[in-house]
Amino acid sequence: MRRTATLLLLLTGPSLQADAIDDWIKAAMEKDHVPGVGVAIVRPDGSADIRGYGVANLEYDVPFSVKTVHRIASISKQFCAYAILKLAKEGKLSLDDPLRKFFPKGPEAWSKITLTHALAHRSGIAEPGTAFDYRREYTTDEYVEILAKKPLSEEPGKTYRYNNFAYGLLGMVVGITSGEPIEQYVRKHVFDPLGMAATHYWDAEAVVPHRSAGYRWRDGKHVIPLMIRPRVFHGSGGILSSLEDMVRYELELRKPKVLDSTLLDQQWKVYGGGERGYGFGWQVDRRDGKLVLTHTGGTFGYTSVIHRDVTDGWTIILFRNAQTTEVAAWGADVLKLAKETKGFPSREALPVLSP
């Protein structure tokens, strides 16, 4: 089933009058040396506007557009978490299962780490440092062996510490439990049903139409950082997507027809209770009677943020093809402007999705 909605793509260019959002983004791009930016604003009524600024690729001078495919990095964690919760609901695993059940060659200490601990960034698994090489692929056993070399950094369940490596293990758990790699499982149960045709997991050999390039600013010029990210990290941050597809996803989160709303509710609760903290794949803030859900992503020259003011009904999804200042601050500032102006001012528009 393909999710449909009304989505407007607002075009930018010399012939169109600038506004407060344009001015803010263009100034920030210049200050932070960002070649390209894509922004989607979704209003309380579900209507959405998308703008592209600058270029997706400096070498070919390709504009950043609604179809630009961007590495969303750690925003991928919410898709991995959803897959784990779905498999738990189907009785194929339990959130109380220890990691060692799935990785018997792991250290004995992993017997105390549950899937819940890993989902909430409370596994205690230590960072492997330079022992992990982003430039190569690993088998499951090789990955486990690297992580097993260091003792736990803290007792499982006690301390929040953001952990990409534990989410890498969770991605493998999806494959071990479902019988198919996480990229296939998530495509079958999320991407395809929602019509997210441009969204997929990283593959170093794949030809990807409309793919952006990521950059860093160094010594007064843009450079292209290392682009490889091994498949064992898919659960942590392996997804590429477009703003067009991410708006489809956002509309589904608002009124689920394909995704299980009970699982989404699980993802949006702070681990251990409380008003503010990490859920399962989301930063959660429930203060002052409002619900705000956010997550950022950053990898090898790509940064991104999704910021959902759920109670107020406003969402921003922002992509940058540069690894620079904190992307969450960009998202919050642009969303504030969007609320003040009721979204992007109405102007020349093209239908992207139709009812």
C-alpha positions in Angstrom: 0.0 0.0 0.0 1.4 3.4 -1.0 0.9 6.3 1.4 -0.6 9.3 -0.4 -0.9 12.9 0.7 -0.7 16.4 -0.6 2.8 17.7 -0.7 4.0 21.0 -2.2 7.5 21.6 -3.5 8.3 25.3 -3.4 10.9 26.4 -5.9 13.7 28.8 -5.2 15.7 30.9 -7.5 16.6 34.5 -8.5 13.1 35.3 -9.7 11.5 34.4 -6.4 11.4 36.9 -3.5 13.5 35.9 -0.5 11.9 35.7 3.0 13.1 35.2 6.6 13.7 31.5 6.2 15.7 32.0 3.0 17.7 34.7 4.5 18.5 32.7 7.7 19.5 29.5 5.8 21.6 31.3 3.2 23.5 33.3 5.9 24.1 30.1 7.9 25.3 28.3 4.8 27.8 31.0 4.1 29.0 31.2 7.8 29.3 27.4 8.2 30.6 26.6 4.7 27.7 24.4 3.7 27.4 23.6 0.0 23.8 22.4 0.0 20.7 22.3 2.3 17.3 20.6 1.9 14.4 21.6 4.2 11.0 20.1 4.6 8.4 21.8 6.8 5.2 19.9 7.7 2.3 22.0 9.1 -0.3 20.9 11.6 -2.8 20.2 8.8 -0.4 17.8 7.2 0.5 20.0 4.2 4.2 20.2 3.5 6.7 22.4 1.7 10.2 21.5 0.6 13.0 23.8 -0.4 16.5 23.1 -1.7 19.5 25.5 -1.4 22.9 25.4 -3.0 24.3 22.2 -4.5 24.2 18.6 -3.7 27.5 18.0 -5.5 30.2 20.6 -5.9 31.9 18.7 -8.7 28.9 18.5 -11.0 27.1 21.6 -9.7 23.8 19.7 -9.1 21.2 21.6 -7.2 19.9 20.3 -3.8 16.3 19.2 -4.5 13.3 17.3 -3.3 14.7 14.2 -4.8 18.3 14.5 -3.6 19.3 11.3 -1.8 21.1 12.0 1.5 22.7 9.9 4.2 20.5 10.4 7.2 23.0 8.6 9.5 21.7 8.0 13.1 18.1 8.9 12.2 18.3 5.3 10.9 18.2 4.1 14.5 14.4 4.6 14.8 13.9 2.2 11.9 16.1 -0.4 13.5 14.3 0.1 16.8 10.9 -0.3 15.1 12.1 -3.6 13.5 13.1 -5.0 16.9 9.8 -4.0 18.5 7.9 -5.6 15.6 9.8 -8.8 15.9 9.1 -8.8 19.7 5.4 -8.3 19.1 5.4 -11.3 16.7 7.0 -13.4 19.5 10.3 -13.9 17.6 12.3 -12.3 20.4 11.9 -10.7 23.7 13.1 -7.3 24.7 14.4 -8.9 27.9 16.6 -11.3 25.8 20.3 -10.9 26.6 22.7 -10.0 23.7 24.6 -13.2 24.3 21.6 -15.2 23.2 22.2 -13.9 19.7 25.9 -13.6 19.9 27.1 -16.7 21.8 30.8 -15.9 21.0 30.4 -12.6 22.9 31.8 -12.1 26.4 30.0 -13.4 29.4 29.3 -9.8 30.5 26.9 -9.6 27.5 24.6 -12.0 29.4 23.6 -8.9 31.5 22.8 -6.7 28.5 19.3 -6.9 27.3 17.9 -5.7 24.0 16.1 -3.0 25.9 19.5 -1.8 27.3 20.9 -1.6 23.8 17.8 0.2 22.4 18.0 2.8 25.1 21.8 3.4 24.9 22.4 1.8 28.2 24.3 -1.4 27.2 27.6 -0.4 28.7 29.5 -1.7 25.7 32.8 0.2 25.4 33.8 2.0 22.2 36.4 0.0 20.3 38.4 3.0 19.2 40.9 2.4 16.4 40.3 -1.3 16.5 37.2 -0.7 14.3 38.0 0.3 10.7 35.2 2.0 8.8 37.0 1.2 5.5 36.3 -2.6 5.6 33.5 -5.0 5.9 33.2 -7.4 8.9 31.6 -10.7 9.5 29.4 -11.0 12.6 32.0 -12.9 14.5 34.7 -10.4 13.6 32.5 -7.5 14.8 31.7 -9.3 18.1 35.4 -10.1 18.6 36.3 -6.4 18.3 33.7 -5.3 20.8 34.5 -8.1 23.2 38.1 -7.0 23.6 37.2 -4.1 26.0 35.4 -4.6 29.3 32.1 -2.9 29.8 32.4 0.8 30.4 29.5 0.8 32.9 26.9 -1.5 34.4 24.2 -2.4 31.9 20.9 -0.4 32.4 22.4 2.2 34.7 24.0 4.9 32.6 22.9 6.6 29.4 25.7 6.7 26.9 25.0 7.1 23.2 26.3 3.9 21.5 26.5 3.4 17.8 28.2 0.0 18.2 25.4 -1.5 20.3 22.9 -0.4 17.6 25.1 -2.2 15.0 24.5 -5.3 17.1 20.7 -4.6 17.1 20.7 -4.5 13.3 22.3 -7.9 13.3 19.7 -9.2 15.7 17.0 -8.2 13.2 18.8 -10.3 10.6 19.4 -13.3 12.9 15.8 -13.3 14.1 13.9 -12.6 10.9 16.1 -14.6 8.6 16.8 -11.7 6.3 19.2 -8.8 6.6 17.9 -5.6 8.2 17.9 -3.8 4.9 15.5 -6.3 3.4 13.3 -6.5 6.5 12.9 -2.8 6.8 12.3 -2.4 3.1 9.5 -5.0 3.2 7.8 -3.7 6.3 8.4 0.1 6.1 10.0 1.5 2.9 7.9 -0.3 0.2 4.5 0.0 2.0 5.1 3.7 2.5 6.2 4.3 -1.1 9.7 5.4 0.0 11.3 4.3 -3.3 14.4 6.4 -3.0 15.2 5.2 0.5 17.6 2.3 1.1 20.6 1.2 3.1 24.2 2.0 2.2 25.9 -0.1 -0.4 29.3 1.0 -1.5 28.8 -0.6 -5.0 25.3 0.7 -5.7 24.6 3.4 -8.3 22.2 5.8 -6.5 20.3 8.4 -8.7 20.3 11.9 -7.2 22.8 11.1 -4.5 24.5 14.0 -2.8 28.1 14.2 -1.8 29.2 15.0 1.7 31.9 17.5 2.6 34.1 18.9 5.3 35.6 22.4 5.4 39.3 22.1 6.0 42.2 24.6 5.5 39.9 27.0 3.7 38.4 24.6 1.2 35.9 21.7 1.0 37.2 18.2 1.1 35.5 14.9 0.6 35.8 12.7 3.7 35.9 8.9 3.8 32.5 7.6 2.5 32.6 3.9 3.5 30.4 2.6 6.3 30.4 -1.2 6.7 27.1 -3.2 6.7 27.6 -4.2 10.3 26.7 -0.6 11.1 23.3 -0.7 9.3 21.3 -0.7 12.5 23.2 2.3 13.7 23.1 4.6 10.7 23.0 3.0 7.3 20.0 4.7 5.6 19.9 7.1 2.7 16.7 8.9 1.9 15.2 11.9 0.2 13.1 14.8 1.7 10.2 13.6 -0.4 10.4 10.1 1.2 11.0 11.4 4.7 7.8 13.5 4.4 5.9 10.4 3.5 7.3 8.8 6.7 6.4 11.8 8.8 2.8 11.7 7.5 2.6 8.1 8.4 3.9 8.8 11.9 1.0 11.3 12.4 -1.7 8.9 11.2 -0.4 5.4 11.0 -1.9 3.1 8.4 1.0 0.8 7.7 3.2 1.1 10.9 1.9 -0.2 14.2 0.9 2.7 16.4 1.5 0.7 19.6 5.1 0.1 18.6 5.5 3.8 17.8 4.2 4.6 21.2 6.8 2.3 22.7 9.5 4.2 20.8 8.3 7.5 22.1 8.5 6.8 25.8 11.6 7.7 27.9 13.5 4.6 29.1 12.8 4.1 32.8 10.1 6.8 32.9 10.6 10.5 33.3 9.8 13.5 31.0 13.0 13.8 29.1 15.5 11.3 27.7 16.0 8.6 25.1 13.3 6.2 24.1 13.9 3.6 21.4 15.5 5.5 18.4 14.2 8.9 19.5 15.1 11.7 21.9 11.9 12.3 23.8 10.8 15.5 25.7 7.4 15.4 27.4 7.7 18.5 29.5 4.9 21.1 30.1 2.2 18.9 28.6 3.9 18.7 25.2 5.6 16.0 23.3 8.7 16.8 21.2 10.6 14.0 19.4 13.9 14.6 17.8 17.0 12.9 16.3 20.1 14.0 14.5 22.5 12.2 12.3 26.0 12.8 11.1 28.5 10.8 9.1 31.3 11.5 6.7 30.2 14.9 5.6 26.5 14.5 6.0 24.3 16.0 8.7 20.6 15.8 9.3 17.8 16.4 11.8 14.2 15.5 12.3 12.4 17.6 14.9 8.7 16.8 15.6 6.7 19.2 17.8 4.0 16.5 18.0 1.6 18.4 20.3 1.8 21.6 18.1 1.7 19.6 14.9 4.9 21.1 13.3 7.8 19.1 12.0 11.1 20.0 10.3 13.4 17.7 8.4 16.7 19.2 7.4 19.6 17.9 5.4 23.1 19.4 5.0 25.9 18.0 3.0 28.6 19.3 5.3 29.8 18.2 8.7 30.0 21.5 10.6 28.1 23.2 13.5 25.4 21.3 15.4 22.5 20.5 13.1 19.9 20.4 15.9 20.3 24.2 16.4 19.8 24.8 12.7 16.6 22.7 12.8 15.2 24.5 15.9 15.9 27.9 14.6 14.4 27.3 11.1 11.3 25.6 12.7 10.8 28.7 14.9 10.8 30.9 11.8 8.4 28.5 10.1 6.0 28.7 12.9 6.1 32.5 13.0 5.4 32.6 9.2 3.0 29.7 9.1 5.5 27.7 7.0 7.1 28.9 3.8 5.2 31.8 2.2 2.9 30.6 -0.6 4.4 31.0 -4.0 5.0 29.0 -7.2 4.3 25.4 -6.4 4.4 22.0 -8.1 2.4 19.0 -6.9 4.7 16.2 -5.8 2.2 13.9 -4.3 -1.5 13.9 -5.0 -4.4 12.5 -3.1 
